[in-house]
Amino acid sequence: MSNHDGEKVIAVMGSTGVGKSSFIQNSVPPRLSTKVKVGHSLRSETNKVQPVSWVNEDGTRVKLVDTPGFDDSRAGMTDAKVLIMIANFLTNEYKGKKSQLTGLIYFHRIIDTRVGGNAQRNLRMFQKLCGNDTLKNVVIVTTMWDMIDLEEGMQREEELKSSDDLFRPLLDEGAVMMRHDRTADSATAIIKYLLGKDATTPQIVHEIVGMGKALEHTAAGTELQSEMRELLDSLKAEMREMQRKLEEEMQRMGEERQRMEEERQRMDEMKAKLLMELDELKRGRRCIFEVTDPPPDYEATNKLPAPETKCIEDYSKLLGLVRERQSTLAPTYLDIASSVASCTIDFADAVEKSLKSIQSASSTLKPVLKSQDVHSLRRFMRMDPHPKTFTQGTWTKARHEMEMVTKDIDAILSKYGKRGMLDRIRNGRRTNALKDILGSTKEIIADMGAMVDWWIQVNGAIRYVEDAAPHKTGDAGFADSAMVALTWVIDAFDAYCEAYAHCPEDLRDAAQGMSS
């Protein structure tokens, strides 16, 4: 810095809301005080380096400079931007040779019971900007003494002076502490003290101008980079932890969904079994194999028939009818189409599950037929769900659901029948369409009933095998009648899988095409 007489500069620094602008307003002559904007909240009012100049009565030209804090809360006011503004101001003042930096003021609120992270960051940045050689030109100003008991304030003041991580290092290098009580007298006293100091050059100016360092390589720039990296590492750690928790939550939700799906499937199987038992009770049927001993012509008279596949054809007919009568059935079309599509997809899903169950059962029984392995037979009998009840129950449940659709269509037809003659004439085409669809649903119900009867016979054969076969490993081989019955069961399983192999896929495609 030049030593000739010129404008003397005092820079004002510190955290947001510590009273910097208010101090400047108290310091300048009354005619200039209106030029200083004072905030009344913790949000910063200083968005750039703001100098206020005047000439004292003794002819001294004074420039008091307000600076934004390194904790500015506004969008776009980053710590890096604040550092750039302060560094540019200080270096420009130095290069201009028209000013002398005689003082720097650092503000701190005496009411703060603890020095938070923002205040500590501001203090560290202030020290790096100044450097030790400039601290003799520094005044640490405590503010807001009118908001605290004097004795308590003095105690905090001593703590600030004696703390190694606060102001003691600055005071040891020549800085002083002074109080500002919101009066012009206290502000003038601080200004007068600093105007009596020799000019100084802050460390950041030495580094940029004298040593040619880039801002990022100065002590203040390095400090800011270090803090940014620390914050970035902390943020990355938080993001990793958040990602971990998110993955755990997604896994938990996936497990919960799987548990609920398993529970739904268990209840579905239980429903199918109960419907099957109710149906058997209602029909009072006896299976052809429910006899003590088979007749002499057992093999000829008890050969199981192939499973009916007419149900698939009638389902395709039903879906075609609903599609064709879309315009005729409006506005009830959506309800009917939705019910039929839902029932179709549920049936397709049920048949698919039954196929998997029967395929597994067939692969288990074939070694039994080949080696008369009692262990494999017991494994088949322990299967859960057991094909003996699961598949028959599947068809019983499907028939029950189609009966519900039939009842809904019947209810709609019943409403049309109760209207006047004119309404019945107007709804004639709609009524005929509903009757056609109703006839198709009843055909499907009959088809499903035939498949339930078929499974009753298959299950009777399974019970016969279980009763006629030995129950302990090492017992004598299977009776001939049990082997014959077991052969027919396996043949029936294979015939069912072959007959309905493509049924689920075909029905889903047809139902989805209808709903779209």
ABEGO torsion letter per residue (X at the ends): XBABBBBBBBBBBEBBGAGAAAAAAAABBAAAAAABBBBABABBABABBBBBBBBBAAGBBBBBBBBBBAABABBGBBAAAAAAAAAAAAAAAAAAGABBBABBBBBBBAABABBBAAAAAAAAAAAAAAEAAAAAABBBBBBGAAABBAAAAAAAAAAAAABAABAAAAAAAGBBBBBBAGBAAAAAAAAAAAAABBBBBBAAAAAAAAAGBBAAABAAAAAAAAAAAAAAAAAAAAAAAAAAAAAAAAAAAAAAAAAAAAAAAAAAAAAAAAAAAAAAAAAGBBBAABBABBBAAAAAAABBBBBBAAAAAAAAAAAAAAAAAAAAAOAAAAAAAAAAAAAAAAAAAAAAAAAAAAAAAAAAAAAAAAAGBAAAAAAAAABOBBAAAAAAAAAAAAAAAAAAAAAAAAAAAAAAAABBAAAAAAAAAAAAAAAAAAAAAAAAAAAAAAAAAAAAAAAAAAAAAAAABBABBGBBBBBAAAAAAAAAAAAAAAAAAAAAAAAAAAAAAAAAAAAX
